[in-house]
Amino acid sequence: MSVLLLLLGLALVVFGADFLVDGASAVARRAGISEFVIGLTIVGFGTSCPELVVSVTGALQGNADIAVGNVVGSNAMNVLLILGLTALVQPVAITASNRHRDMPIMLLVSFLLLFAGMNHSVLGIGNEDMLSRVEGIVFLILFVGYIYYCFRSDSPQESPAAEEKIRSIPLAVLLVGGGLAALVFGGRLFVDAAEDIARALGLSDKFIAVTILAGGTSLPELATSVVAACKKRGQLALGNIIGSCIFNILLILGCAAVISPLHPAGLDRVDMGVLAGSAILLWLTSYTGRKDRIDRFEGAGMVLCFIAYYAWLFCHL
């Protein structure tokens, strides 16, 4: 039964991603909004819904390792594995605003979580590492400000020449809604089945959160970004990854910390270092090789870094 649920969840995620990419691209063209901002906001929020459910549930149950580990693992997977695979399928275009605005903001947000969540280990402040309710509120305020700034500073770009499959906004919105629903429901089926199997094997909460839950809740980002790359919608894919990473930290951990202060005792400096390092690596790709894109060589390097991190996790079970 668990295997059947895994396969069903995967099928829903794949079909949902196809609908979502077509619908989101049509909304961007019809509404005069750039595909990057659509990916950053609507698609980024939608594909982050599984992380929101898992982390908030973990906070309600008093399990900070699940709440924080899920976000740390998801962000590392989003950048290193998903964006890396996306670049291997089709090099991802980088604009000047991506280089000077979006990637630095993601980098700052990642370090904000590092210093706030591990204030004792990194800064020597307090008696333990904790993400407090006050810090959660600050995260949520920053999130609202970031979304406002994205729409205010957006400069729509022409979409690549392509056939106009979707004739109306209502149909595009229906595809976005249906695609998101399939992504979230399919991802939830996958996560539940994988978590049941992992707990039966006696794996720790940290390991489950950083690997299985992070992988399952990142399925929507993976499917959406790869499908977008195949359809030559690189800005939609990049916006989805950057948006999801920022949403995961500011919105999801902000909500979870407001519900219950988070004490990520099971995470260490390596885990948080990978979170910050993945953001640094993404930013550096905009200044290496061909500066206008993340090429296949850089994508391969990201995937290798992800494999190295997971090898370390398995060696420290």
Rosetta silent file (secondary structure, phi, psi, omega in degrees, C-alpha in Angstrom):
SEQUENCE: MSVLLLLLGLALVVFGADFLVDGASAVARRAGISEFVIGLTIVGFGTSCPELVVSVTGALQGNADIAVGNVVGSNAMNVLLILGLTALVQPVAITASNRHRDMPIMLLVSFLLLFAGMNHSVLGIGNEDMLSRVEGIVFLILFVGYIYYCFRSDSPQESPAAEEKIRSIPLAVLLVGGGLAALVFGGRLFVDAAEDIARALGLSDKFIAVTILAGGTSLPELATSVVAACKKRGQLALGNIIGSCIFNILLILGCAAVISPLHPAGLDRVDMGVLAGSAILLWLTSYTGRKDRIDRFEGAGMVLCFIAYYAWLFCHL
SCORE:     score description
SCORE:     0.000 S_00000001
   1 L     0.000  -41.050  179.544    0.000    0.000    0.000 S_00000001
   2 H   -62.574  -39.881  178.469    2.833    2.401    0.834 S_00000001
   3 H   -64.536  -42.222  178.376    4.441    1.789   -2.560 S_00000001
   4 H   -61.870  -40.858  178.971    1.120    2.412   -4.330 S_00000001
   5 H   -66.402  -37.658  176.379    0.676    5.686   -2.410 S_00000001
   6 H   -61.194  -46.077 -179.280    4.204    6.724   -3.348 S_00000001
   7 H   -66.736  -40.849  178.722    3.520    6.097   -7.045 S_00000001
   8 H   -64.282  -44.257  178.239    0.129    7.824   -6.924 S_00000001
   9 H   -60.700  -42.089  179.458    1.630   10.837   -5.182 S_00000001
  10 H   -63.014  -41.982  179.486    4.430   11.043   -7.736 S_00000001
  11 H   -62.730  -43.357  179.185    1.951   10.886  -10.646 S_00000001
  12 H   -62.730  -39.611 -179.645   -0.144   13.702   -9.158 S_00000001
  13 H   -64.100  -44.181 -178.196    2.965   15.833   -8.667 S_00000001
  14 H   -64.679  -48.253  179.618    4.112   15.385  -12.281 S_00000001
  15 H   -67.770  -38.090  178.273    0.728   16.173  -13.842 S_00000001
  16 H   -62.300  -39.745  179.752    0.136   19.024  -11.408 S_00000001
  17 H   -63.109  -40.011  179.721    3.474   20.606  -12.323 S_00000001
  18 H   -62.552  -45.967  178.247    2.610   20.542  -16.030 S_00000001
  19 H   -63.782  -42.653 -176.389   -0.713   22.291  -15.435 S_00000001
  20 H   -63.517  -44.604 -178.473    0.862   24.788  -13.040 S_00000001
  21 H   -63.689  -44.900  178.742    3.641   25.863  -15.421 S_00000001
  22 H   -62.992  -45.255 -178.523    1.234   26.395  -18.335 S_00000001
  23 H   -66.349  -44.444 -178.724   -1.249   28.278  -16.176 S_00000001
  24 H   -65.115  -39.537  178.108    1.336   30.446  -14.420 S_00000001
  25 H   -63.266  -40.005  179.306    3.016   31.398  -17.716 S_00000001
  26 H   -67.401  -40.791  177.385   -0.357   32.406  -19.143 S_00000001
  27 H   -60.764  -43.176  179.947   -1.206   34.492  -16.069 S_00000001
  28 H   -60.550  -44.757 -179.010    2.147   36.286  -16.376 S_00000001
  29 H   -67.317  -43.567 -176.916    1.560   37.093  -20.048 S_00000001
  30 H   -71.576  -36.482 -175.194   -2.046   38.191  -19.590 S_00000001
  31 H   -91.190   -3.959  179.279   -1.494   40.224  -16.408 S_00000001
  32 L    72.316   28.003  178.343    1.705   41.932  -17.580 S_00000001
  33 L  -109.807  143.276 -178.802    3.783   40.447  -14.732 S_00000001
  34 L   -66.716  149.859  178.845    7.174   38.882  -15.337 S_00000001
  35 H   -63.046  -29.908  179.244    7.404   35.092  -15.218 S_00000001
  36 H   -63.710  -46.167 -179.269   10.106   35.415  -12.569 S_00000001
  37 H   -67.955  -36.032  175.132    7.788   37.236  -10.147 S_00000001
  38 H   -61.773  -44.365  177.829    4.963   34.782  -10.884 S_00000001
  39 H   -65.171  -37.458 -178.383    7.396   31.953  -10.075 S_00000001
  40 H   -67.000  -36.853 -172.663    8.659   33.819   -7.011 S_00000001
  41 H  -103.705  -74.362 -174.357    5.210   34.448   -5.539 S_00000001
  42 H   -62.229  -53.377 -177.865    2.287   32.340   -6.800 S_00000001
  43 H   -69.801  -41.551  179.294    4.290   29.268   -7.838 S_00000001
  44 H   -60.840  -43.443  178.919    6.801   29.644   -4.990 S_00000001
  45 H   -66.889  -43.947 -178.331    4.055   29.849   -2.392 S_00000001
  46 H   -61.823  -44.002 -178.696    2.099   26.977   -3.904 S_00000001
  47 H   -75.686  -13.252  176.517    5.052   24.617   -4.064 S_00000001
  48 H   -90.311   -4.056 -179.494    5.991   25.585   -0.474 S_00000001
  49 H   -56.744  -41.976  177.830    2.588   24.528    0.888 S_00000001
  50 H   -59.796  -41.417  177.159    3.831   21.013    1.809 S_00000001
  51 H   -62.504  -38.252  178.696    6.698   22.521    3.833 S_00000001
  52 H   -60.925  -45.948 -179.673    4.200   24.839    5.531 S_00000001
  53 H   -62.617  -47.524 -176.673    2.002   21.905    6.549 S_00000001
  54 H   -65.375  -46.438 -175.767    4.921   19.787    7.809 S_00000001
  55 H   -70.509  -41.697  178.672    6.702   22.566    9.730 S_00000001
  56 H   -66.640  -39.407  176.140    3.582   24.044   11.340 S_00000001
  57 H   -61.904  -42.129  177.548    2.434   20.545   12.323 S_00000001
  58 H   -61.749  -39.855  178.572    5.867   19.916   13.834 S_00000001
  59 H   -66.176  -42.420  179.050    5.623   23.177   15.817 S_00000001
  60 H   -61.948  -32.579 -179.544    2.129   22.324   17.085 S_00000001
  61 L   -90.053    2.994  179.494    3.442   18.960   18.260 S_00000001
  62 L    72.641   22.294 -178.554    6.484   20.563   19.896 S_00000001
  63 L  -107.698   86.731 -177.030    8.900   18.863   17.480 S_00000001
  64 H   -68.044  -30.743  178.982   11.329   21.599   16.424 S_00000001
  65 H   -59.174  -39.119  177.916   13.678   19.123   14.710 S_00000001
  66 H   -68.651  -46.538 -175.656   10.896   18.332   12.240 S_00000001
  67 H   -63.303  -51.991 -176.944    9.918   21.997   11.741 S_00000001
  68 H   -78.331  -40.797 -179.659   13.413   23.439   11.238 S_00000001
  69 H   -60.435  -36.760  178.359   15.006   20.338    9.722 S_00000001
  70 H   -62.570  -42.712 -179.592   12.341   20.225    7.039 S_00000001
  71 H   -70.246  -45.371  179.355   13.080   23.815    5.976 S_00000001
  72 H   -60.110  -47.230  179.564   16.877   23.415    6.124 S_00000001
  73 H   -65.583  -39.762 -179.799   16.729   20.194    4.129 S_00000001
  74 H   -64.913  -43.711 -179.285   14.211   21.581    1.627 S_00000001
  75 H   -65.207  -42.204  177.092   16.257   24.711    0.915 S_00000001
  76 H   -61.919  -42.034  179.815   19.461   22.727    0.434 S_00000001
  77 H   -68.133  -39.505  179.764   17.608   20.338   -1.859 S_00000001
  78 H   -57.138  -47.731 -175.321   15.919   23.192   -3.771 S_00000001
  79 H   -80.072  -53.468 -171.327   19.210   24.850   -4.686 S_00000001
  80 H   -73.699  -47.358 -176.388   21.703   22.001   -4.900 S_00000001
  81 H   -88.717  -54.317 -171.584   19.597   19.175   -6.316 S_00000001
  82 H   -69.942  -49.444  178.868   16.543   20.725   -7.978 S_00000001
  83 H   -67.507  -34.373  176.531   18.179   23.798   -9.514 S_00000001
  84 H   -61.907  -47.445  177.546   21.209   21.669  -10.376 S_00000001
  85 H   -64.107  -37.994  178.732   19.056   19.119  -12.206 S_00000001
  86 H   -61.468  -43.175  179.010   17.105   21.915  -13.871 S_00000001
  87 H   -66.530  -32.193  176.884   20.341   23.426  -15.210 S_00000001
  88 H   -67.491  -36.251  177.832   21.412   19.994  -16.483 S_00000001
  89 H   -70.221  -46.717 -178.296   18.137   19.710  -18.413 S_00000001
  90 L  -156.220  119.584  178.607   18.312   23.273  -19.744 S_00000001
  91 L   -48.702  137.610 -173.761   20.734   26.067  -18.686 S_00000001
  92 E   -96.868  123.951 -179.016   18.827   28.583  -16.536 S_00000001
  93 E   -68.833  142.775  176.741   18.911   32.237  -17.598 S_00000001
  94 L  -121.933  127.585  177.945   20.003   34.841  -15.022 S_00000001
  95 L   -95.683  169.671  178.750   18.969   38.485  -15.346 S_00000001
  96 H   -62.200  -38.175  179.525   20.683   41.522  -13.851 S_00000001
  97 H   -68.749  -33.620  173.792   17.916   41.854  -11.252 S_00000001
  98 H   -60.025  -44.684 -174.794   18.401   38.185  -10.290 S_00000001
  99 H   -70.068  -41.900 -172.225   22.107   38.852   -9.765 S_00000001
 100 H   -97.696  -15.087 -176.780   21.866   42.147   -7.889 S_00000001
 101 H  -121.953  -60.279 -168.350   18.549   41.787   -6.048 S_00000001
 102 H   -71.274  -47.173 -179.704   16.977   38.340   -5.746 S_00000001
 103 H   -66.273  -43.420  175.475   20.017   36.147   -5.061 S_00000001
 104 H   -60.936  -36.881  178.197   21.528   38.553   -2.483 S_00000001
 105 H   -64.156  -43.281  177.463   18.160   38.730   -0.674 S_00000001
 106 H   -61.323  -39.530  178.802   18.007   34.927   -0.530 S_00000001
 107 H   -63.539  -44.226  179.525   21.584   34.907    0.789 S_00000001
 108 H   -64.390  -41.016 -179.947   20.741   37.449    3.503 S_00000001
 109 H   -64.756  -39.358  178.669   17.616   35.552    4.543 S_00000001
 110 H   -62.833  -43.669  178.830   19.623   32.298    4.829 S_00000001
 111 H   -70.286  -30.340  175.733   22.202   33.966    7.084 S_00000001
 112 H   -60.443  -44.424  177.441   19.387   35.555    9.092 S_00000001
 113 H   -65.424  -39.869  179.871   18.098   32.072    9.914 S_00000001
 114 H   -59.090  -47.833 -176.585   21.631   30.880   10.687 S_00000001
 115 H   -76.707  -31.814 -179.653   22.258   33.673   13.208 S_00000001
 116 H   -79.568  -44.052 -175.829   18.727   33.693   14.671 S_00000001
 117 H   -77.053  -27.261  179.670   18.198   29.935   14.901 S_00000001
 118 L  -121.215   46.996 -175.652   21.709   29.095   16.140 S_00000001
 119 H   -61.680  -31.609  179.901   22.359   32.238   18.179 S_00000001
 120 H   -77.630  -47.385 -177.438   24.125   30.298   20.955 S_00000001
 121 H   -66.954  -38.088 -174.428   26.297   28.056   18.739 S_00000001
 122 H   -93.169  -44.455 -173.978   27.272   30.799   16.301 S_00000001
 123 H  -104.720  -11.887 -178.168   27.107   34.047   18.296 S_00000001
 124 L    73.560   21.087 -179.181   27.394   32.778   21.878 S_00000001
 125 L   -96.232  133.740  177.895   24.137   34.537   22.808 S_00000001
 126 L    77.029 -177.380 -177.522   21.794   32.913   25.335 S_00000001
 127 L   -98.191  -13.460 -178.301   21.973   29.458   26.845 S_00000001
 128 L  -156.630  161.689  175.485   20.629   27.488   23.864 S_00000001
 129 L   -75.125  130.112 -178.036   19.815   27.743   20.181 S_00000001
 130 L  -159.038  141.027  170.908   16.264   28.981   19.722 S_00000001
 131 E  -104.575  106.486 -171.492   14.029   30.740   17.222 S_00000001
 132 L   -82.442  172.417  176.939   11.736   32.790   19.472 S_00000001
 133 H   -63.729  -39.408  179.189    8.227   34.132   18.905 S_00000001
 134 H   -61.882  -44.508  177.813    9.612   37.663   18.527 S_00000001
 135 H   -64.706  -35.937  175.677   12.007   36.469   15.827 S_00000001
 136 H   -61.346  -41.854  178.508    9.098   34.628   14.173 S_00000001
 137 H   -64.924  -41.473  176.945    7.114   37.877   14.049 S_00000001
 138 H   -60.485  -42.421  177.570   10.127   39.689   12.568 S_00000001
 139 H   -58.268  -44.758 -178.107   10.379   36.972    9.905 S_00000001
 140 H   -66.962  -38.337  177.288    6.705   37.439    8.979 S_00000001
 141 H   -64.243  -43.296  177.430    7.057   41.239    8.763 S_00000001
 142 H   -62.543  -36.411  178.986   10.096   40.827    6.495 S_00000001
 143 H   -62.701  -47.491  179.156    8.111   38.376    4.370 S_00000001
 144 H   -60.995  -43.910  179.136    5.262   40.865    3.796 S_00000001
 145 H   -63.173  -37.519 -179.820    7.776   43.595    2.962 S_00000001
 146 H   -65.661  -45.119  179.203    9.603   41.330    0.526 S_00000001
 147 H   -62.069  -43.033  178.468    6.437   40.408   -1.390 S_00000001
 148 H   -60.103  -44.620 -178.683    5.432   44.072   -1.607 S_00000001
 149 H   -63.679  -38.999 -179.075    8.889   44.988   -2.873 S_00000001
 150 H   -59.630  -46.244 -178.094    8.825   42.237   -5.537 S_00000001
 151 H   -72.934  -35.234 -179.714    5.643   43.518   -7.134 S_00000001
 152 H   -68.495  -35.456 -175.423    6.644   47.185   -6.845 S_00000001
 153 L   -96.569    5.455 -176.075   10.036   46.636   -8.480 S_00000001
 154 L   -69.056  137.389  173.942    8.863   44.157  -11.135 S_00000001
 155 L  -125.322  100.163 -176.593    9.728   44.924  -14.740 S_00000001
 156 L   -54.049  141.670  177.849    7.806   42.580  -17.057 S_00000001
 157 L  -118.704  155.564  179.301    9.851   40.936  -19.772 S_00000001
 158 L   -68.920  134.555  175.933    8.750   39.537  -23.040 S_00000001
 159 L   -75.271  153.500  176.381    8.046   35.822  -22.948 S_00000001
 160 L   -59.072  148.347  178.221    9.813   33.640  -25.506 S_00000001
 161 L   -58.860  124.962 -177.945    7.891   33.201  -28.697 S_00000001
 162 L  -157.615  159.596  177.546    5.533   30.320  -28.130 S_00000001
 163 L   -67.133  138.224  178.274    2.104   29.155  -29.058 S_00000001
 164 L   -86.435   97.139 -176.973   -0.610   30.686  -26.940 S_00000001
 165 L   -78.944  -30.547 -171.411   -2.324   27.610  -25.581 S_00000001
 166 L  -108.911  121.590 -170.863   -4.455   29.368  -22.985 S_00000001
 167 L   -91.058  -16.715 -174.276   -6.972   31.874  -24.240 S_00000001
 168 L  -143.823  154.280  177.096   -8.346   33.371  -21.038 S_00000001
 169 H   -61.521  -44.889  179.969   -7.375   34.348  -17.495 S_00000001
 170 H   -56.427  -41.730  179.371  -10.115   32.175  -15.883 S_00000001
 171 H   -66.672  -39.545  178.400   -8.786   29.061  -17.623 S_00000001
 172 H   -63.360  -43.632  179.322   -5.208   29.966  -16.648 S_00000001
 173 H   -64.026  -38.978  178.080   -6.242   30.503  -13.015 S_00000001
 174 H   -62.256  -41.633  177.737   -8.107   27.172  -13.065 S_00000001
 175 H   -65.486  -40.627  177.827   -4.968   25.413  -14.302 S_00000001
 176 H   -62.017  -48.328 -179.316   -2.853   27.102  -11.609 S_00000001
 177 H   -62.711  -45.466  179.078   -5.332   26.126   -8.883 S_00000001
 178 H   -65.243  -39.487  178.727   -5.720   22.554  -10.151 S_00000001
 179 H   -65.205  -42.967  178.320   -1.974   22.153  -10.589 S_00000001
 180 H   -63.283  -42.183 -179.975   -1.246   23.418   -7.080 S_00000001
 181 H   -61.378  -44.183  179.617   -3.896   21.144   -5.591 S_00000001
 182 H   -65.229  -39.004  178.608   -2.426   18.108   -7.359 S_00000001
 183 H   -63.037  -48.159 -176.629    1.099   19.092   -6.259 S_00000001
 184 H   -67.267  -46.251 -178.239    0.151   19.551   -2.610 S_00000001
 185 H   -67.178  -42.159  178.553   -2.056   16.458   -2.372 S_00000001
 186 H   -65.017  -41.765  177.573    0.411   14.284   -4.281 S_00000001
 187 H   -63.488  -36.531  179.540    3.313   15.543   -2.165 S_00000001
 188 H   -67.116  -40.807  176.350    1.356   14.823    1.010 S_00000001
 189 H   -59.733  -44.848 -179.105    0.663   11.234   -0.091 S_00000001
 190 H   -62.652  -46.855 -177.712    4.339   10.737   -0.838 S_00000001
 191 H   -62.312  -45.679 -178.259    5.487   12.218    2.486 S_00000001
 192 H   -60.448  -45.176 -178.558    3.046   10.204    4.594 S_00000001
 193 H   -66.148  -43.568 -179.564    4.019    6.909    2.975 S_00000001
 194 H   -65.924  -38.746 -179.371    7.762    7.657    3.172 S_00000001
 195 H   -66.697  -40.000  177.968    7.530    8.789    6.800 S_00000001
 196 H   -59.866  -44.019 -179.874    5.691    5.605    7.813 S_00000001
 197 H   -64.780  -43.410 -177.689    8.403    3.479    6.245 S_00000001
 198 H   -64.570  -42.636 -179.437   11.205    5.540    7.844 S_00000001
 199 H   -66.717  -34.447  177.105    9.730    5.393   11.341 S_00000001
 200 H   -64.531  -26.679  178.983    9.280    1.636   10.995 S_00000001
 201 L   -86.928   -3.496  176.284   13.029    1.470   10.305 S_00000001
 202 L    78.082   28.329  179.939   13.762    3.440   13.495 S_00000001
 203 L   -79.769  153.455 -176.806   15.331    6.527   11.875 S_00000001
 204 L   -73.768  160.225  178.523   15.736    9.768   13.900 S_00000001
 205 H   -60.953  -40.168  179.733   13.466   12.808   13.572 S_00000001
 206 H   -62.431  -46.815 -178.493   16.355   14.900   12.263 S_00000001
 207 H   -63.163  -42.914  178.451   17.240   12.350    9.583 S_00000001
 208 H   -61.057  -43.455 -176.452   13.590   11.951    8.554 S_00000001
 209 H   -67.811  -47.089 -173.660   13.127   15.737    8.367 S_00000001
 210 H   -74.462  -26.354 -176.916   16.317   16.597    6.468 S_00000001
 211 H  -107.573  -71.186 -171.981   16.059   13.726    3.982 S_00000001
 212 H   -68.298  -50.906 -179.661   12.658   12.065    3.547 S_00000001
 213 H   -66.807  -43.119  178.753   10.364   14.935    4.519 S_00000001
 214 H   -61.730  -41.043  178.470   12.549   17.522    2.788 S_00000001
 215 H   -66.263  -44.472 -179.435   12.663   15.360   -0.336 S_00000001
 216 H   -66.143  -43.780 -179.227    8.942   14.691   -0.332 S_00000001
 217 H   -74.661  -14.442  176.253    7.937   18.292    0.313 S_00000001
 218 L   -91.603   -3.416  177.449   10.404   19.429   -2.376 S_00000001
 219 H   -55.293  -42.995  178.337    8.797   17.211   -5.021 S_00000001
 220 H   -59.417  -42.882  177.933    6.539   20.084   -6.199 S_00000001
 221 H   -62.840  -42.152 -179.466    9.577   22.351   -6.695 S_00000001
 222 H   -61.550  -51.696 -178.050   11.421   19.561   -8.513 S_00000001
 223 H   -63.532  -44.963 -177.821    8.575   18.747  -10.860 S_00000001
 224 H   -63.801  -44.539 -176.642    7.678   22.398  -11.486 S_00000001
 225 H   -69.258  -42.103  179.513   11.259   23.517  -12.150 S_00000001
 226 H   -66.909  -42.920  177.690   12.166   20.616  -14.448 S_00000001
 227 H   -62.527  -42.477  178.416    8.925   20.974  -16.416 S_00000001
 228 H   -61.129  -39.972  178.520    9.517   24.746  -16.669 S_00000001
 229 H   -64.375  -43.169  178.939   13.050   24.089  -17.956 S_00000001
 230 H   -62.187  -31.553  179.074   11.765   21.628  -20.553 S_00000001
 231 L   -90.189    9.252  179.886    9.285   24.280  -21.695 S_00000001
 232 L    59.611   41.505  175.294   12.134   26.844  -21.810 S_00000001
 233 L  -113.488   61.417 -174.087   10.651   28.862  -18.922 S_00000001
 234 H   -61.661  -37.784  179.899   13.923   29.268  -17.034 S_00000001
 235 H   -66.973  -33.016  175.843   12.887   32.431  -15.189 S_00000001
 236 H   -65.565  -41.838  179.668    9.783   30.673  -13.881 S_00000001
 237 H   -65.467  -45.957 -179.647   11.974   27.821  -12.610 S_00000001
 238 H   -64.681  -42.203  177.553   14.520   30.167  -10.984 S_00000001
 239 H   -61.730  -38.102  178.300   11.761   32.263   -9.426 S_00000001
 240 H   -62.126  -43.540 -178.309   10.166   29.098   -8.057 S_00000001
 241 H   -68.640  -51.053 -178.617   13.417   28.017   -6.360 S_00000001
 242 H   -63.645  -43.698  179.128   14.367   31.416   -4.924 S_00000001
 243 H   -61.412  -43.318 -179.474   10.768   32.127   -3.894 S_00000001
 244 H   -63.076  -42.031 -179.610   10.395   28.748   -2.206 S_00000001
 245 H   -63.964  -42.581  179.519   13.636   29.173   -0.235 S_00000001
 246 H   -70.094  -41.738  176.611   12.650   32.624    1.009 S_00000001
 247 H   -58.755  -44.631 -177.213    9.064   31.497    1.744 S_00000001
 248 H   -57.360  -41.522 -177.154   10.390   28.495    3.678 S_00000001
 249 H   -80.844  -56.111 -172.925   12.443   30.661    6.011 S_00000001
 250 H   -73.549  -46.877 -176.369   10.422   33.844    6.432 S_00000001
 251 H   -82.758  -52.713 -171.984    6.844   32.575    6.136 S_00000001
 252 H   -70.754  -51.183  178.276    6.981   28.947    7.228 S_00000001
 253 H   -70.483  -28.930  174.650    9.486   29.199   10.075 S_00000001
 254 H   -61.534  -48.295  177.870    7.987   32.555   11.011 S_00000001
 255 H   -62.675  -44.964 -177.690    4.555   30.933   11.421 S_00000001
 256 H   -63.382  -40.908 -178.986    6.006   27.901   13.211 S_00000001
 257 H   -69.540  -34.559  176.970    8.014   30.045   15.666 S_00000001
 258 H   -65.778  -37.770  178.037    4.986   32.214   16.484 S_00000001
 259 H   -66.273  -46.403 -178.969    3.019   29.049   17.291 S_00000001
 260 L  -157.126  126.017  177.943    5.800   27.633   19.461 S_00000001
 261 L   -51.121  137.413 -173.734    9.443   28.770   19.960 S_00000001
 262 E  -101.629  128.339  177.442   11.718   26.427   18.037 S_00000001
 263 L  -116.718   87.923 -174.963   14.731   24.740   19.633 S_00000001
 264 L   -76.467   64.326 -174.969   16.508   22.927   16.752 S_00000001
 265 L   -64.444  -29.520 -175.524   18.698   20.802   19.016 S_00000001
 266 L   -77.906  -14.061 -179.668   19.087   18.000   16.465 S_00000001
 267 L   -91.765  147.729  179.530   20.651   20.263   13.805 S_00000001
 268 L  -123.864 -172.734 -176.171   24.329   21.147   13.892 S_00000001
 269 H   -66.265  -28.050  177.992   26.704   23.569   12.216 S_00000001
 270 H   -65.090  -47.205 -179.728   27.144   21.307    9.217 S_00000001
 271 H   -59.793  -48.059 -179.418   23.411   21.339    8.451 S_00000001
 272 H   -70.410  -31.266  176.400   23.150   25.110    8.822 S_00000001
 273 H   -65.371  -37.373  176.848   26.423   25.544    6.948 S_00000001
 274 H   -65.911  -39.203  177.092   24.984   23.642    3.990 S_00000001
 275 H   -58.387  -51.912 -179.626   21.923   25.927    4.089 S_00000001
 276 H   -68.478  -39.127 -178.758   24.081   29.059    3.962 S_00000001
 277 H   -64.166  -36.222  178.838   26.597   27.488    1.577 S_00000001
 278 H   -65.665  -37.682  177.702   23.917   26.578   -0.976 S_00000001
 279 H   -67.074  -40.193  177.331   22.745   30.213   -1.031 S_00000001
 280 H   -63.467  -44.037 -179.103   26.351   31.411   -1.467 S_00000001
 281 H   -61.378  -42.322  178.728   26.929   28.900   -4.276 S_00000001
 282 H   -62.152  -43.787  179.043   23.802   30.059   -6.126 S_00000001
 283 H   -63.009  -40.471 -179.051   24.907   33.685   -5.842 S_00000001
 284 H   -65.730  -30.456 -179.911   28.415   32.833   -7.071 S_00000001
 285 H   -62.627  -21.219  179.446   27.047   31.117  -10.192 S_00000001
 286 L   -79.102   -4.538  179.409   25.868   34.539  -11.374 S_00000001
 287 L  -122.523    1.920  179.906   29.517   35.659  -11.517 S_00000001
 288 L  -115.442  158.395  179.014   31.203   32.508  -12.856 S_00000001
 289 L    57.742 -135.767  174.228   31.244   30.992  -16.330 S_00000001
 290 L   -82.992  112.793 -171.112   28.624   32.647  -18.487 S_00000001
 291 L   -67.590  -13.371 -177.337   27.186   35.272  -16.160 S_00000001
 292 L   -92.705    8.397  179.619   23.833   35.312  -17.915 S_00000001
 293 E  -165.344  160.087  169.010   22.948   31.738  -16.979 S_00000001
 294 E   -93.642  110.692 -173.543   23.505   28.739  -14.732 S_00000001
 295 L   -89.170  179.690 -175.907   25.068   26.305  -17.177 S_00000001
 296 H   -65.813  -34.919  178.797   25.228   22.509  -17.117 S_00000001
 297 H   -63.431  -44.522  178.721   28.723   22.443  -15.596 S_00000001
 298 H   -67.315  -36.529  176.491   27.568   24.575  -12.651 S_00000001
 299 H   -62.596  -40.861  178.492   24.419   22.463  -12.336 S_00000001
 300 H   -63.605  -38.993  177.713   26.553   19.322  -12.131 S_00000001
 301 H   -62.654  -39.489  177.644   28.636   20.936   -9.370 S_00000001
 302 H   -62.653  -45.243 -179.290   25.476   21.690   -7.376 S_00000001
 303 H   -63.031  -40.417  178.520   24.270   18.104   -7.677 S_00000001
 304 H   -63.693  -38.754  176.514   27.673   16.786   -6.542 S_00000001
 305 H   -62.987  -39.421  178.724   27.559   19.058   -3.472 S_00000001
 306 H   -64.845  -43.330  178.978   24.114   17.687   -2.658 S_00000001
 307 H   -61.785  -40.738  179.494   25.334   14.095   -2.987 S_00000001
 308 H   -62.922  -40.900  179.407   28.281   14.885   -0.686 S_00000001
 309 H   -64.726  -43.620 -179.824   25.938   16.323    1.966 S_00000001
 310 H   -69.255  -32.367  175.191   23.653   13.299    1.878 S_00000001
 311 H   -63.141  -40.837  177.591   26.661   10.983    2.050 S_00000001
 312 H   -62.874  -41.997  179.674   27.708   12.835    5.225 S_00000001
 313 H   -61.070  -44.486 -179.261   24.187   12.433    6.645 S_00000001
 314 H   -66.648  -31.850  179.493   24.185    8.689    6.015 S_00000001
 315 H   -74.273  -17.051 -178.133   27.631    8.348    7.591 S_00000001
 316 L  -116.796   33.023  176.612   26.357   10.073   10.750 S_00000001
 317 L   -63.232    0.000    0.000   23.085    8.190   11.257 S_00000001
